[in-house]
Amino acid sequence: MVGLGAWSLVGAALIILLLPRSLEQCGHILLSAPIVHLGDQVMASCIINQNCSHLVTEWQIVWKLEPELHPRERQQHLPNGTLQSTITLPHLNHSRVLLSCCLHWGNSLQILDQAELQAGYPPIAPHNLSCIMNLTINSLVCQWEPGPDTHLSTSFTLKSFKSQDQCQTQKDSIPDCVPEDGQSHCSIPRKHLQLYQDMSIWVQARNALGTSISPKLCLAPMDVVKLEPPTLWALEPSPGVAPPQPGCLRLRWETWKPSLYIEQKCELRHQPRLGEAGWDLVSTLPARIPEYELCGLLPSTAYTLQMRCTRWPLPGHWSEWSPSLELITTQRAPIVRLDTWWRQRQLDPQTVAVQLFWKPIALEEDSGQIQGYLVSRRPSDQAGAEPTLCDTTELNCTFRLPSEARGVLLKAYNAAGSSRPTPVVFLESRGPPLGRLHATAQDPHSLWVGWEPPSPPPQGYVIEWGLSPPSPNGSPMTWRMEHNGSIAGTLLQENIRPFQLYEITVTPLYQDTKGPSQHVYAYSQEMAPSHGPELHLRHIGKTWAQLEWVPEAPELGKSPFTHYTIFWTNTQDQSFSAVLNASTHSFVLRGLEPSSLYHVHLMATSQAGATNSTILTLMTLALEESELHIILGLFGLLVLLICLCGAAQFCCRPRKYSLWPSVPDPARSSLGSWVPTIAAEDIFQLPSLRDPGMPPITKITVLEEEEKKPGPWESNDGSGTGSLSTLVQAYVLQGDPRVPSTQPQPQSGNSDQVLYVQVLGSPTGPGPGHYLRCDSTQPLLEGLTPSPKSYENLWFQTSPLGAPEPLVPHPEDDSIFEPLLDFPLLQGLRVSGAEGLGGF
């Protein structure tokens, strides 16, 4: 049994190894088209042979379009016994891709067959076809632009034929010219050409999707000939020929030998070798005269020249530009104005040393290059050669002259000649001086020097400036001449360095004399002071300290101080500061703590910056024991005095009212026991009742009794009763008690009326009245009838004119309502039944 199982495994393995090789010959792919337009549809079929169809009946055929898998659309058995699987690719978006027909074999795919799909575009017609007859290689070279990429293999062919009647009639054909891959030009050899006969030329482009041709070109090879450039040479001067004028160049050229028989014209271009100037073109130079003189150039300037030629007057192409030729134009004598200045120093009574300075000012754009300067002295007889004092290329010269000499001659020269002599006259200082010469720094590299012009105004000024003291290398003073005598200042920007002291000299120049020279010193830029003043402690106390400092002496080149800032810090890192004027040299620190340590420093500020002084550390004095006792004693006395004054004011002042209202309970008190004490001066006494022992009345209700004769205080006509009722009600109704009411109140039947007590008695009876307490517990002070305020004076009313007047009863009325006003709470009660109060 074991042997049979082993043989089974071996057989299966052999089948697995042999099956892929056998499947390679089982299927093949058929395509609708192997090359299509990009984006078009492609259909493919995979055919399984009849011999292999029994192996794949149970397996699924899949398609693979790299790198994606696509399921089959349809699988069927054909009548001839083959198995067919088809797929449709709706849009082929790859220019080149492999399509595979595969079978599932276990966990892998077995490829049955593969086919390559290509997609692209048909060729676009080539354009910009042009041809040149190159006599160097004796070929007609044509080139074109192939157009956009088609994604397919495209071939180009240059086709042509000989013709006549301007290419209307075709004659002999010319062999096609096929360029190398990737090139867009091709050459037709001279042996296939007739140089003066027309020929038709075009380019054909072809790929698998189509063919296109360019527009045809009709030409004769010699009409498109391109010559080789000529060779330029400088024309050497000859003995019998005058040298070229300044600003001119002479040159010659030699044409290309194979083109000697061709009529030509040439062009010349030139530009300065230095600078950014463009090319200037000189056209129509006949080739048969190979010499030319070019003028109008800058003298003594190097130029670059190039030349090209073409067939003329017949058609042709311009040659390339020739190799460059560099020539230098001839010089011209300098055309300049020389500004001069001098210094003299007497050596002895017969000799004076002169240091002469000058500056050339060009009068024209092409003033000529200067090679040197010549200083000479003309003899007094004006005859003979001028003795030379200096021959230099510098802009200054030192020489000696006799004391009686009054001038020299200066001129500039080069190989072409010399400029006009400039006379230098040594003027004497007899003119008026300048006024108020001053100088200030504009920035680190410039100085402004100003002055007040003298009267009459001079013809110009000479300004000199240089380092002060002079530098060790002995660099000369810089100077400038101003020819405008009306100006009042100028800006110096030449040879100015920052943080340097400069000596500036200004000299006015007049017609035949000069004014005295004046000097001024200025810094191009001032620096901040190197260090600040040193702080010193002058006096110190327990809460103050006086500091002083000595201001630094002014330094040249150092900006003066504009202000000081003093800083002090305690041990708790609390910082304080104060800003002081530059004229302040001392300061007192106040508000310090006794026996405390402080750090103080001073910052000095100028326009160029700020600098700090050294830090000063100080400690304030401590308080003495006696001073501490005095301070504590004074503080205790002050607190005691405040307490005594407050107590005296609280206890001794008269109290007209309590701090809070005293509201007795009417249910647990009698009328006499809770009446508050009223100062005697506050009781308003009426003439009819002056008995102080009479108890106050809270609520009066007159009981009905038999009608009697009127008492001594009653009025027979009843007017007194009416008056009393109205007057009393004016002080017990709601509202302001000081404003009498003109409307009488109802006597009874009021639901809001509250009775606390009723007084029983007869106005004519001899005995005292009796009262009955009410059992009501309603508060005596009701919201609608509050007690009068402490500031309300019931004894005064306001007159119509606005002035207060006392409320004094009229003598004719002889009313008896005084007891009602003695009790403040009674003002909140309603008085009713006052008809019988006339005899009370």
ZAMARGU-4260 file (C-alpha; in steps of 0.2 Angstrom, whole numbers, plus 5000, padded with zeros to 4 digits):
<rodrens>
0) 5000/5000/5000 | 5014/5012/5004 | 5022/5009/4987 | 5006/5013/4978 | 5004/5029/4987
5) 5022/5034/4983 | 5020/5031/4965 | 5004/5041/4965 | 5013/5056/4971 | 5027/5054/4959
10) 5014/5053/4944 | 5005/5069/4950 | 5021/5078/4951 | 5026/5073/4933 | 5009/5079/4927
15) 5011/5096/4936 | 5029/5098/4928 | 5023/5093/4910 | 5007/5102/4910 | 5013/5120/4908
20) 5024/5115/4893 | 5010/5106/4885 | 4998/5122/4887 | 5010/5133/4878 | 5005/5126/4862
25) 4986/5125/4866 | 4980/5143/4863 | 4982/5158/4852 | 4975/5176/4852 | 4966/5184/4837
30) 4965/5203/4837 | 4952/5214/4828 | 4967/5226/4824 | 4984/5226/4832 | 4986/5245/4830
35) 4972/5257/4833 | 4969/5275/4836 | 4972/5280/4854 | 4956/5278/4863 | 4947/5266/4851
40) 4939/5249/4854 | 4949/5233/4853 | 4941/5215/4852 | 4951/5200/4855 | 4948/5181/4855
45) 4958/5167/4863 | 4956/5150/4854 | 4960/5134/4863 | 4965/5119/4851 | 4954/5104/4850
50) 4968/5093/4857 | 4969/5104/4873 | 4951/5108/4876 | 4948/5092/4887 | 4962/5099/4899
55) 4953/5116/4902 | 4935/5111/4902 | 4933/5114/4920 | 4945/5129/4922 | 4941/5147/4918
60) 4949/5158/4905 | 4954/5176/4911 | 4962/5190/4901 | 4976/5201/4908 | 4979/5218/4901
65) 4995/5223/4910 | 4994/5225/4924 | 4975/5222/4927 | 4965/5206/4925 | 4949/5207/4915
70) 4936/5193/4916 | 4930/5185/4899 | 4914/5191/4891 | 4909/5175/4883 | 4916/5157/4882
75) 4909/5144/4870 | 4914/5128/4861 | 4915/5129/4842 | 4909/5116/4831 | 4926/5111/4826
80) 4930/5106/4844 | 4939/5121/4849 | 4936/5132/4864 | 4934/5151/4861 | 4935/5165/4874
85) 4932/5183/4869 | 4934/5201/4877 | 4931/5218/4871 | 4941/5233/4877 | 4930/5249/4874
90) 4944/5261/4876 | 4963/5258/4873 | 4972/5271/4882 | 4989/5264/4881 | 5001/5268/4867
95) 5009/5250/4869 | 5003/5236/4880 | 5003/5217/4881 | 4987/5207/4881 | 4988/5189/4888
100) 4976/5175/4888 | 4978/5165/4904 | 4971/5150/4913 | 4968/5148/4932 | 4981/5134/4937
105) 4979/5131/4956 | 4984/5147/4964 | 4993/5154/4949 | 4989/5160/4931 | 4996/5150/4916
110) 4998/5161/4901 | 4992/5153/4885 | 4996/5167/4873 | 5001/5185/4872 | 4998/5199/4859
115) 5005/5217/4858 | 4992/5231/4856 | 4998/5248/4850 | 4988/5264/4849 | 4992/5281/4842
120) 4988/5294/4830 | 4991/5296/4811 | 5005/5308/4806 | 5003/5326/4805 | 5009/5334/4788
125) 5027/5340/4791 | 5029/5359/4790 | 5042/5373/4788 | 5051/5364/4774 | 5067/5374/4769
130) 5082/5369/4758 | 5099/5377/4757 | 5112/5373/4743 | 5128/5371/4753 | 5143/5373/4741
135) 5155/5366/4755 | 5148/5349/4754 | 5140/5351/4737 | 5123/5345/4743 | 5105/5352/4744
140) 5101/5351/4763 | 5083/5351/4767 | 5075/5352/4785 | 5058/5352/4792 | 5047/5351/4807
145) 5039/5334/4810 | 5025/5339/4820 | 5018/5331/4836 | 5022/5314/4842 | 5011/5300/4835
150) 5016/5287/4848 | 5019/5275/4834 | 5034/5272/4823 | 5033/5285/4809 | 5045/5286/4794
155) 5049/5302/4784 | 5055/5303/4766 | 5061/5318/4757 | 5054/5316/4739 | 5058/5327/4724
160) 5058/5327/4705 | 5065/5339/4692 | 5052/5350/4683 | 5049/5364/4672 | 5037/5378/4670
165) 5038/5382/4688 | 5036/5364/4694 | 5020/5362/4684 | 5027/5349/4673 | 5036/5334/4681
170) 5051/5327/4672 | 5065/5316/4679 | 5062/5309/4697 | 5076/5311/4710 | 5079/5296/4722
175) 5071/5298/4738 | 5081/5304/4753 | 5077/5294/4770 | 5084/5303/4785 | 5091/5293/4800
180) 5080/5289/4814 | 5075/5304/4825 | 5082/5316/4812 | 5072/5329/4803 | 5084/5334/4789
185) 5091/5326/4773 | 5104/5330/4760 | 5102/5327/4741 | 5119/5325/4733 | 5125/5336/4719
190) 5125/5322/4706 | 5106/5321/4707 | 5104/5340/4705 | 5104/5353/4691 | 5109/5369/4699
195) 5099/5381/4689 | 5084/5370/4685 | 5068/5370/4696 | 5064/5355/4706 | 5049/5351/4717
200) 5052/5345/4734 | 5041/5338/4748 | 5042/5327/4764 | 5031/5312/4766 | 5027/5305/4784
205) 5019/5287/4786 | 5015/5276/4800 | 5003/5261/4803 | 4987/5273/4804 | 4990/5284/4788
210) 5001/5295/4777 | 5003/5314/4776 | 5014/5325/4765 | 5020/5343/4767 | 5017/5357/4755
215) 5028/5356/4740 | 5043/5367/4738 | 5048/5373/4721 | 5065/5380/4719 | 5082/5380/4709
220) 5097/5374/4720 | 5107/5390/4716 | 5093/5401/4722 | 5095/5394/4739 | 5114/5394/4739
225) 5122/5399/4756 | 5140/5405/4755 | 5154/5403/4767 | 5158/5419/4777 | 5172/5430/4772
230) 5188/5433/4782 | 5192/5450/4789 | 5209/5458/4790 | 5215/5475/4796 | 5222/5486/4782
235) 5240/5489/4785 | 5246/5507/4782 | 5256/5511/4767 | 5269/5524/4764 | 5259/5533/4751
240) 5243/5533/4760 | 5238/5545/4774 | 5234/5538/4791 | 5216/5536/4796 | 5207/5550/4804
245) 5203/5550/4822 | 5188/5538/4826 | 5191/5528/4810 | 5196/5510/4805 | 5202/5503/4789
250) 5199/5485/4785 | 5199/5473/4771 | 5192/5455/4768 | 5193/5440/4757 | 5179/5430/4751
255) 5177/5411/4751 | 5186/5404/4736 | 5173/5393/4729 | 5161/5408/4728 | 5173/5419/4718
260) 5163/5417/4702 | 5146/5422/4711 | 5141/5440/4712 | 5139/5445/4731 | 5136/5459/4743
265) 5141/5459/4761 | 5136/5467/4778 | 5148/5473/4792 | 5143/5475/4810 | 5153/5482/4824
270) 5152/5486/4843 | 5163/5492/4857 | 5173/5478/4865 | 5169/5485/4882 | 5152/5491/4889
275) 5134/5485/4885 | 5132/5494/4868 | 5123/5484/4854 | 5128/5480/4837 | 5128/5493/4824
280) 5126/5487/4805 | 5134/5494/4790 | 5125/5486/4774 | 5128/5485/4756 | 5147/5483/4755
285) 5151/5477/4737 | 5162/5461/4738 | 5172/5466/4722 | 5180/5480/4732 | 5187/5471/4747
290) 5192/5487/4757 | 5183/5499/4768 | 5186/5513/4780 | 5174/5514/4794 | 5172/5531/4803
295) 5161/5539/4816 | 5168/5528/4830 | 5174/5533/4847 | 5193/5538/4846 | 5205/5526/4854
300) 5192/5513/4857 | 5193/5494/4854 | 5179/5488/4842 | 5174/5470/4837 | 5169/5468/4819
305) 5161/5454/4809 | 5155/5452/4791 | 5144/5441/4781 | 5139/5440/4762 | 5126/5433/4751
310) 5122/5430/4732 | 5117/5446/4724 | 5107/5452/4715 | 5100/5434/4712 | 5092/5426/4727
315) 5102/5417/4740 | 5104/5415/4759 | 5116/5425/4770 | 5131/5417/4776 | 5135/5415/4794
320) 5145/5429/4802 | 5163/5429/4800 | 5175/5426/4815 | 5177/5442/4825 | 5191/5455/4821
325) 5196/5467/4835 | 5204/5484/4830 | 5207/5500/4840 | 5202/5517/4832 | 5215/5531/4830
330) 5217/5544/4843 | 5212/5562/4843 | 5220/5576/4852 | 5212/5579/4869 | 5198/5592/4869
335) 5197/5596/4887 | 5196/5610/4900 | 5208/5609/4914 | 5203/5616/4931 | 5218/5621/4941
340) 5223/5625/4959 | 5239/5628/4967 | 5249/5630/4983 | 5264/5641/4986 | 5278/5640/4999
345) 5292/5652/5000 | 5309/5643/5000 | 5320/5658/5000 | 5319/5676/4994 | 5322/5671/4976
350) 5313/5654/4975 | 5296/5648/4978 | 5289/5630/4978 | 5273/5627/4969 | 5261/5612/4970
355) 5250/5613/4955 | 5233/5602/4955 | 5222/5600/4940 | 5207/5591/4934 | 5202/5587/4916
360) 5184/5591/4911 | 5179/5584/4894 | 5171/5596/4882 | 5165/5583/4870 | 5159/5566/4871
365) 5174/5560/4860 | 5187/5571/4869 | 5201/5559/4866 | 5211/5549/4877 | 5224/5558/4888
370) 5241/5550/4889 | 5250/5563/4900 | 5251/5582/4905 | 5264/5594/4902 | 5268/5609/4913
375) 5279/5623/4905 | 5285/5640/4908 | 5285/5652/4893 | 5301/5663/4894 | 5297/5682/4896
380) 5303/5686/4878 | 5290/5673/4871 | 5303/5666/4860 | 5311/5649/4859 | 5306/5632/4866
385) 5296/5632/4882 | 5306/5625/4897 | 5297/5609/4904 | 5293/5610/4922 | 5283/5593/4923
390) 5278/5579/4912 | 5267/5567/4921 | 5252/5556/4920 | 5246/5561/4938 | 5234/5575/4942
395) 5247/5586/4952 | 5265/5592/4950 | 5277/5600/4962 | 5291/5612/4955 | 5301/5627/4959
400) 5299/5644/4951 | 5308/5661/4954 | 5298/5673/4966 | 5294/5685/4952 | 5285/5671/4941
405) 5267/5674/4940 | 5260/5659/4930 | 5264/5643/4920 | 5256/5634/4905 | 5247/5617/4907
410) 5241/5606/4893 | 5236/5587/4890 | 5243/5577/4876 | 5242/5560/4867 | 5249/5552/4852
415) 5237/5562/4840 | 5242/5579/4848 | 5240/5590/4863 | 5225/5601/4869 | 5225/5620/4870
420) 5237/5626/4883 | 5228/5632/4899 | 5237/5647/4907 | 5238/5646/4926 | 5240/5663/4935
425) 5245/5663/4953 | 5233/5676/4960 | 5235/5686/4976 | 5223/5686/4990 | 5215/5704/4989
430) 5196/5699/4988 | 5183/5699/5002 | 5182/5684/5013 | 5167/5672/5015 | 5155/5673/5029
435) 5150/5660/5042 | 5158/5645/5035 | 5151/5629/5043 | 5150/5610/5039 | 5139/5596/5045
440) 5138/5577/5041 | 5124/5572/5029 | 5128/5553/5031 | 5143/5543/5035 | 5150/5546/5017
445) 5146/5564/5014 | 5148/5581/5021 | 5138/5597/5018 | 5149/5613/5018 | 5140/5630/5018
450) 5144/5648/5019 | 5138/5666/5016 | 5143/5672/4999 | 5153/5688/5000 | 5148/5704/4991
455) 5152/5706/4977 | 5149/5688/4973 | 5164/5679/4966 | 5166/5669/4950 | 5168/5653/4959
460) 5175/5643/4973 | 5189/5631/4977 | 5184/5618/4990 | 5198/5607/4998 | 5195/5593/5011
465) 5206/5580/5018 | 5209/5571/5035 | 5215/5581/5050 | 5228/5577/5054 | 5234/5571/5037
470) 5236/5552/5036 | 5254/5544/5037 | 5253/5538/5019 | 5253/5557/5013 | 5237/5556/5003
475) 5234/5573/4995 | 5220/5584/4998 | 5204/5581/4988 | 5198/5597/4980 | 5185/5603/4968
480) 5181/5619/4959 | 5163/5627/4958 | 5161/5639/4944 | 5144/5645/4950 | 5148/5660/4962
485) 5130/5662/4968 | 5129/5646/4977 | 5130/5645/4996 | 5135/5627/4999 | 5140/5611/4991
490) 5139/5592/4996 | 5156/5583/4997 | 5155/5565/4993 | 5172/5560/4986 | 5184/5552/4998
495) 5173/5553/5014 | 5175/5539/5026 | 5164/5538/5042 | 5170/5543/5060 | 5184/5553/5053
500) 5189/5572/5056 | 5190/5582/5040 | 5198/5599/5037 | 5188/5609/5024 | 5195/5624/5016
505) 5185/5636/5005 | 5193/5650/4994 | 5183/5662/4984 | 5189/5666/4966 | 5187/5683/4958
510) 5191/5691/4941 | 5210/5694/4944 | 5212/5689/4962 | 5206/5678/4976 | 5199/5679/4993
515) 5207/5673/5009 | 5205/5654/5012 | 5194/5649/5027 | 5195/5633/5037 | 5182/5622/5046
520) 5183/5605/5054 | 5169/5592/5054 | 5166/5574/5057 | 5158/5563/5044 | 5149/5554/5057
525) 5151/5556/5076 | 5153/5541/5088 | 5144/5538/5104 | 5155/5543/5120 | 5167/5529/5125
530) 5161/5530/5143 | 5149/5539/5154 | 5152/5550/5169 | 5157/5542/5186 | 5144/5543/5200
535) 5149/5549/5217 | 5139/5549/5234 | 5139/5567/5241 | 5127/5565/5256 | 5115/5551/5262
540) 5101/5550/5274 | 5089/5538/5281 | 5077/5540/5266 | 5087/5550/5253 | 5104/5551/5245
545) 5112/5565/5235 | 5123/5559/5220 | 5134/5570/5209 | 5145/5567/5194 | 5157/5577/5184
550) 5153/5578/5165 | 5165/5572/5153 | 5175/5584/5143 | 5170/5586/5125 | 5179/5574/5113
555) 5182/5577/5095 | 5172/5565/5085 | 5161/5560/5100 | 5143/5566/5100 | 5139/5577/5115
560) 5127/5571/5128 | 5109/5576/5126 | 5102/5569/5143 | 5105/5558/5157 | 5095/5543/5164
565) 5098/5538/5182 | 5092/5520/5188 | 5092/5513/5205 | 5086/5496/5211 | 5083/5489/5229
570) 5086/5472/5235 | 5068/5467/5230 | 5073/5470/5212 | 5061/5485/5211 | 5068/5497/5198
575) 5066/5516/5198 | 5072/5529/5185 | 5073/5547/5182 | 5077/5557/5166 | 5088/5573/5168
580) 5094/5587/5157 | 5112/5587/5151 | 5115/5602/5161 | 5111/5593/5177 | 5126/5587/5187
585) 5118/5581/5203 | 5102/5572/5209 | 5093/5567/5225 | 5086/5550/5227 | 5070/5552/5238
590) 5058/5539/5245 | 5071/5527/5250 | 5069/5514/5264 | 5080/5517/5280 | 5094/5504/5282
595) 5092/5498/5264 | 5104/5493/5250 | 5103/5501/5233 | 5112/5499/5216 | 5113/5515/5206
600) 5120/5518/5189 | 5120/5533/5176 | 5116/5531/5158 | 5122/5546/5147 | 5114/5547/5130
605) 5119/5556/5114 | 5112/5557/5096 | 5125/5543/5092 | 5120/5531/5106 | 5121/5529/5125
610) 5134/5523/5137 | 5133/5517/5155 | 5143/5522/5170 | 5150/5511/5183 | 5137/5504/5196
615) 5137/5513/5213 | 5131/5503/5228 | 5125/5513/5243 | 5115/5509/5260 | 5104/5522/5268
620) 5106/5526/5287 | 5096/5517/5300 | 5083/5525/5312 | 5089/5529/5330 | 5080/5522/5345
625) 5074/5539/5351 | 5067/5543/5334 | 5058/5527/5334 | 5050/5530/5351 | 5045/5548/5346
630) 5036/5541/5330 | 5027/5528/5339 | 5021/5540/5353 | 5015/5552/5341 | 5006/5539/5332
635) 4997/5533/5348 | 4993/5551/5353 | 4985/5554/5336 | 4974/5538/5337 | 4969/5543/5355
640) 4964/5560/5349 | 4954/5554/5335 | 4944/5542/5347 | 4941/5556/5360 | 4934/5568/5347
645) 4923/5555/5340 | 4916/5550/5357 | 4913/5569/5362 | 4904/5572/5346 | 4893/5557/5348
650) 4888/5561/5366 | 4887/5580/5367 | 4878/5585/5352 | 4859/5588/5354 | 4848/5574/5348
655) 4832/5579/5340 | 4828/5562/5334 | 4833/5545/5338 | 4844/5535/5327 | 4829/5524/5323
660) 4811/5527/5326 | 4804/5521/5342 | 4788/5512/5338 | 4778/5507/5354 | 4766/5493/5355
665) 4749/5501/5358 | 4742/5485/5365 | 4754/5485/5379 | 4756/5503/5384 | 4746/5518/5389
670) 4745/5534/5380 | 4756/5543/5393 | 4770/5531/5395 | 4776/5530/5377 | 4775/5548/5372
675) 4793/5553/5367 | 4801/5567/5376 | 4800/5583/5366 | 4812/5598/5369 | 4803/5612/5376
680) 4809/5624/5362 | 4800/5612/5349 | 4783/5613/5357 | 4772/5626/5349 | 4760/5633/5362
685) 4743/5640/5358 | 4736/5654/5369 | 4721/5644/5374 | 4730/5629/5381 | 4746/5632/5391
690) 4745/5619/5404 | 4760/5608/5402 | 4753/5594/5412 | 4739/5591/5400 | 4741/5574/5392
695) 4743/5573/5373 | 4729/5567/5362 | 4731/5552/5350 | 4714/5550/5343 | 4698/5560/5347
700) 4681/5554/5344 | 4667/5565/5350 | 4653/5556/5357 | 4635/5561/5353 | 4626/5570/5367
705) 4612/5581/5370 | 4612/5598/5362 | 4617/5611/5374 | 4621/5629/5374 | 4637/5633/5366
710) 4652/5635/5378 | 4662/5651/5379 | 4673/5645/5365 | 4660/5640/5354 | 4653/5650/5340
715) 4634/5652/5339 | 4634/5651/5320 | 4644/5635/5319 | 4659/5642/5310 | 4671/5638/5323
720) 4667/5620/5323 | 4668/5619/5304 | 4685/5628/5305 | 4692/5617/5318 | 4687/5601/5308
725) 4695/5607/5292 | 4711/5613/5300 | 4714/5597/5310 | 4710/5586/5295 | 4723/5595/5285
730) 4737/5588/5296 | 4731/5570/5298 | 4726/5565/5280 | 4738/5557/5268 | 4751/5567/5259
735) 4762/5581/5264 | 4757/5587/5281 | 4764/5604/5278 | 4751/5607/5263 | 4733/5610/5270
740) 4719/5601/5261 | 4705/5611/5254 | 4693/5596/5253 | 4685/5590/5269 | 4687/5571/5273
745) 4672/5560/5277 | 4668/5559/5296 | 4664/5541/5297 | 4661/5525/5287 | 4679/5524/5281
750) 4685/5506/5280 | 4704/5511/5281 | 4701/5520/5298 | 4710/5512/5312 | 4706/5516/5330
755) 4719/5513/5343 | 4710/5523/5357 | 4695/5533/5360 | 4694/5548/5372 | 4678/5549/5382
760) 4674/5566/5390 | 4664/5581/5389 | 4671/5598/5384 | 4661/5606/5398 | 4665/5594/5411
765) 4676/5598/5425 | 4685/5582/5427 | 4699/5575/5416 | 4694/5565/5400 | 4695/5546/5400
770) 4701/5534/5386 | 4698/5517/5381 | 4711/5506/5373 | 4708/5497/5357 | 4712/5479/5355
775) 4718/5481/5337 | 4736/5475/5334 | 4738/5483/5318 | 4755/5493/5317 | 4753/5511/5322
780) 4764/5517/5307 | 4756/5513/5291 | 4763/5514/5274 | 4750/5526/5268 | 4753/5538/5283
785) 4772/5538/5287 | 4779/5548/5302 | 4786/5565/5297 | 4805/5565/5293 | 4818/5573/5304
790) 4820/5587/5292 | 4801/5591/5291 | 4796/5607/5301 | 4777/5606/5305 | 4777/5624/5311
795) 4781/5632/5295 | 4771/5633/5279 | 4776/5640/5262 | 4769/5657/5258 | 4763/5660/5240
800) 4779/5670/5237 | 4789/5655/5242 | 4796/5661/5259 | 4792/5651/5274 | 4780/5658/5287
805) 4776/5651/5305 | 4760/5642/5307 | 4752/5653/5320 | 4734/5652/5324 | 4723/5667/5321
810) 4717/5676/5336 | 4699/5676/5331 | 4699/5657/5329 | 4705/5654/5346 | 4707/5635/5340
815) 4712/5622/5352 | 4721/5610/5341 | 4738/5613/5349 | 4738/5596/5358 | 4736/5587/5342
820) 4753/5594/5336 | 4763/5589/5351 | 4762/5570/5347 | 4770/5566/5330 | 4762/5549/5328
825) 4745/5558/5330 | 4748/5565/5313 | 4745/5548/5305 | 4728/5546/5313 | 4712/5552/5306
830) 4703/5564/5316 | 4684/5563/5316 | 4670/5570/5326 | 4678/5586/5329 | 4662/5595/5330
835) 4661/5595/5349 | 4679/5601/5352 | 4675/5619/5354 | 4673/5618/5373 | 4687/5606/5376
</rodrens>
